Every structure is written in C-alpha cells, then in structure tokens.
Amino acid sequence: MEDNGNKPRGIILILITLALAILIVYSAISLCLSNTLVTWGYKDPEVSTNNVRGTIYDRNGRILAIQAPNYGFLVSENNDVIQQLSSFISQYSDYDGVEIASKIEKGESFFPLSSSVTSSQRDLINIIIEENSLSPYLEFAEKETRFYPYKFSTDIIGKTSSPSKGIGGIEEMFNEYLMAVPEVGKTTVHGSSITLTLDSEIQTILEEIKKEMGMDNDVSIISNKGFIVAYDGKEDEDVLNNLVRFITPPSSVTTERAIRVPSRMMDGIAVGSYYVWSDSERINDLAERVGTVLKKSGKI
C-alpha cells in the first residue's frame, strides 16, 4: 500500500493540538497563581494619615505656633439663605453678620468659632442647626489648622498653607524640620519642634514701642549672652537662622545650635543685661524707652 502523505500531516496536527492545550492549561494555572498572590500574598502598606507639624516655642517654652484642630462652621453657598446663615454664624464668630455674608459671597466656606467649646456644646449647636432647618447648607466641622497664640506684627514666625508647607519666616526656612514625613506602619508621625531665642514678652514690648514711636527701622534686642531676644524689621535670613536655638526631633535628644549674631548687630546701646541695636538715628531715644518699659515689666 502506498503512503499518500496523510499520516505525517495527521501527526503534525495532533502535535499542534497538544501544544495549544498545554499552552491553555499553563496560562490558566499562571492566572490562578497571580490572582492568588494579588489577593492573599500582597497588601498595600499602611502609611501614616495623621501628620503633625512640629511646634515652635519661645526661649521660655511659650508656644508660638502649634498644629491643632479648629472647630467652626462649613458653609455650602446658597444665595437664598446667605442672610440666615450669616446671622446664625455671627452668634459664635468674631465676625458680624455683614462681614460673614460678604465672605460667603466671595467663596469663603469655613468660619472658626470665637472660643473653644465642649463636646456637649457641639452637640447642642448641631441640634440648633437642625431646628433652624440649616443642615442642608451648614455643617459644624473640625478643621486642622496652624494656631499662633501671639500675633507678632513682623513675619518672624511665618505661616503655613498646609501641614507640609511653610510660607515665610521660620515656618518656611525650617520647613524640612517642622513638617512630618509620612511613614509606613504608623498612623501618626510628628515633625521636629523648634525653640527660638525670642522672648515673646520682650518681642511684644518692642513692637508696641516701635508703633508708639512711629519707627519703620529694623530693631533688635540682644541678650548679653549673644541671643536675639526680640526682632522687629524686614525678613532676614541671617536673623531667622540665628533665632533657632534648639531643634528637637521626635523621640530624640534635644540638640542646641551654635548662635552667632549677625555682625551688623554687634554694636548697640547697653540697656541693663541687653543691647538695643537699630539703624535708626533715633536709637538713643529708642533705647531709653525700651529700658524704661523693661524695668517696669521686671525683665531687667
């Protein structure tokens, strides 16, 4: 019997079919294994969601800047009830109804309370919101904010746009220390705290005297140990750098920085245990006034 060539073609066809079957089975097994690994062998790492910016202190441990929750009202703009909303919020705010209405119309949505409240007081406010049918437009809310107890007129401290971004002053210049870097496996992380050489009481005195005398010049008050305890003037990197005395990383030993007063401030008029420096021609009058107030306040 003659071989007509069908047998080799049949064998080839069988081999191809087997190869395809093996490929399909392998793909199915690989898919099952990969799904198993994804669903049970791997989990996204948990990263800290509460990132607390470091606190800024003065030389006596008084807080100059701290991250803290702020309670207030969150408004959904509705032109039909703006007057009703602004009237209600004004009872708990530092702003009057007209100011609040204007701010809502300009797009502002959060209005902090004028003072702190207890949990029971918060519950009562929520009840009052409901009773006044304002709940569709008004919500009692908590907002993480940067709180500055002392309202210094100069931009020594600066401000923040978020817990991770400082704007101006110490907040910006030492942002890398103050900001909290998110970490895997932790729910809360803290930035480093900073202690300045400033004395908040002397700083307040200096600003009041400058305002009283109508002065625009830079003024510094320096201790006899070489620390700047008050500064009122233009933002200056040399000054800001020399205001930071301690940087305290979380769970670490406090480290003291070397302080060197900028050279242009070395010459000043002695007032008790301090030196008053200024580029003003009225420095003698200024020093005399500073000395009088410091003595009355018990600072010298």
Secondary structure, DSSP 8 states (H G I E B T S, - for coil): ----SHHHHHHHHHHHHHHHHHHHHHHHHHHHHHHHIIIII-----B--EEE---EE-TTS-EEEEEEEEEEEEE---TTTHHHHHHHHHTTSSS-HHHHHHHHHTT--EEE-SS---HHHHHHHHHHHHHTT-TTTEEEEEEEEEE-SS--SSSSS-EEEETTEEESHHHHHTHHHHS----BT-SEEE--EEEES--HHHHHHHHHHHHHHT--S-EEEEETTS-EEEEESS--HHHHHHHEEEEE-TTS--EE------GGGS--EEETTEEEEESSTTHHHHHHHHHHHHHHHT--
